[in-house]
């Protein structure tokens, strides 16, 4: 597939946007679970880590960019089917889930502890 630099930039940008959009759907589900699990003592703003949230949107965007590069050809860059855009968003959702799970296994960290749980002090 031969494309100009501008066409590649458009494809990658579409992938980043729709991948982050798919990750946004995952964030909404996660926030709902967090809200259901939380007590009234901890406000939602205390339990959300903004940096981790931003990183997860970035991971979703990267997964979406990879999906867009494989799905969108130069012949269809002006008219992209809605199914392909949904597929890119799904790649952002699933790709970020896979990458974050894989990285937590590699790093050995099970994730962040609950803010309400007591922490061990040495």
Secondary structure as a PSIPRED ss2 file (coil, helix, strand):
# PSIPRED VFORMAT (PSIPRED V4.0)

   1 X C   1.000  0.000  0.000
   2 X C   1.000  0.000  0.000
   3 X C   1.000  0.000  0.000
   4 X C   1.000  0.000  0.000
   5 X H   0.000  1.000  0.000
   6 X H   0.000  1.000  0.000
   7 X H   0.000  1.000  0.000
   8 X H   0.000  1.000  0.000
   9 X H   0.000  1.000  0.000
  10 X H   0.000  1.000  0.000
  11 X H   0.000  1.000  0.000
  12 X H   0.000  1.000  0.000
  13 X H   0.000  1.000  0.000
  14 X H   0.000  1.000  0.000
  15 X H   0.000  1.000  0.000
  16 X H   0.000  1.000  0.000
  17 X H   0.000  1.000  0.000
  18 X H   0.000  1.000  0.000
  19 X H   0.000  1.000  0.000
  20 X H   0.000  1.000  0.000
  21 X H   0.000  1.000  0.000
  22 X H   0.000  1.000  0.000
  23 X H   0.000  1.000  0.000
  24 X H   0.000  1.000  0.000
  25 X H   0.000  1.000  0.000
  26 X H   0.000  1.000  0.000
  27 X H   0.000  1.000  0.000
  28 X H   0.000  1.000  0.000
  29 X H   0.000  1.000  0.000
  30 X H   0.000  1.000  0.000
  31 X H   0.000  1.000  0.000
  32 X H   0.000  1.000  0.000
  33 X H   0.000  1.000  0.000
  34 X H   0.000  1.000  0.000
  35 X H   0.000  1.000  0.000
  36 X H   0.000  1.000  0.000
  37 X H   0.000  1.000  0.000
  38 X C   1.000  0.000  0.000
  39 X C   1.000  0.000  0.000
  40 X C   1.000  0.000  0.000
  41 X C   1.000  0.000  0.000
  42 X C   1.000  0.000  0.000
  43 X C   1.000  0.000  0.000
  44 X H   0.000  1.000  0.000
  45 X H   0.000  1.000  0.000
  46 X H   0.000  1.000  0.000
  47 X H   0.000  1.000  0.000
  48 X C   1.000  0.000  0.000
  49 X C   1.000  0.000  0.000
  50 X H   0.000  1.000  0.000
  51 X H   0.000  1.000  0.000
  52 X H   0.000  1.000  0.000
  53 X H   0.000  1.000  0.000
  54 X H   0.000  1.000  0.000
  55 X H   0.000  1.000  0.000
  56 X H   0.000  1.000  0.000
  57 X H   0.000  1.000  0.000
  58 X H   0.000  1.000  0.000
  59 X H   0.000  1.000  0.000
  60 X H   0.000  1.000  0.000
  61 X H   0.000  1.000  0.000
  62 X H   0.000  1.000  0.000
  63 X H   0.000  1.000  0.000
  64 X H   0.000  1.000  0.000
  65 X H   0.000  1.000  0.000
  66 X H   0.000  1.000  0.000
  67 X H   0.000  1.000  0.000
  68 X H   0.000  1.000  0.000
  69 X H   0.000  1.000  0.000
  70 X H   0.000  1.000  0.000
  71 X H   0.000  1.000  0.000
  72 X C   1.000  0.000  0.000
  73 X C   1.000  0.000  0.000
  74 X H   0.000  1.000  0.000
  75 X H   0.000  1.000  0.000
  76 X H   0.000  1.000  0.000
  77 X C   1.000  0.000  0.000
  78 X C   1.000  0.000  0.000
  79 X C   1.000  0.000  0.000
  80 X C   1.000  0.000  0.000
  81 X C   1.000  0.000  0.000
  82 X H   0.000  1.000  0.000
  83 X H   0.000  1.000  0.000
  84 X H   0.000  1.000  0.000
  85 X H   0.000  1.000  0.000
  86 X H   0.000  1.000  0.000
  87 X H   0.000  1.000  0.000
  88 X H   0.000  1.000  0.000
  89 X H   0.000  1.000  0.000
  90 X H   0.000  1.000  0.000
  91 X H   0.000  1.000  0.000
  92 X H   0.000  1.000  0.000
  93 X H   0.000  1.000  0.000
  94 X H   0.000  1.000  0.000
  95 X H   0.000  1.000  0.000
  96 X H   0.000  1.000  0.000
  97 X H   0.000  1.000  0.000
  98 X H   0.000  1.000  0.000
  99 X H   0.000  1.000  0.000
 100 X H   0.000  1.000  0.000
 101 X H   0.000  1.000  0.000
 102 X H   0.000  1.000  0.000
 103 X H   0.000  1.000  0.000
 104 X H   0.000  1.000  0.000
 105 X H   0.000  1.000  0.000
 106 X H   0.000  1.000  0.000
 107 X H   0.000  1.000  0.000
 108 X C   1.000  0.000  0.000
 109 X C   1.000  0.000  0.000
 110 X C   1.000  0.000  0.000
 111 X C   1.000  0.000  0.000
 112 X C   1.000  0.000  0.000
 113 X C   1.000  0.000  0.000
 114 X C   1.000  0.000  0.000
 115 X C   1.000  0.000  0.000
 116 X C   1.000  0.000  0.000
 117 X C   1.000  0.000  0.000
 118 X C   1.000  0.000  0.000
 119 X C   1.000  0.000  0.000
 120 X C   1.000  0.000  0.000
 121 X C   1.000  0.000  0.000
 122 X C   1.000  0.000  0.000
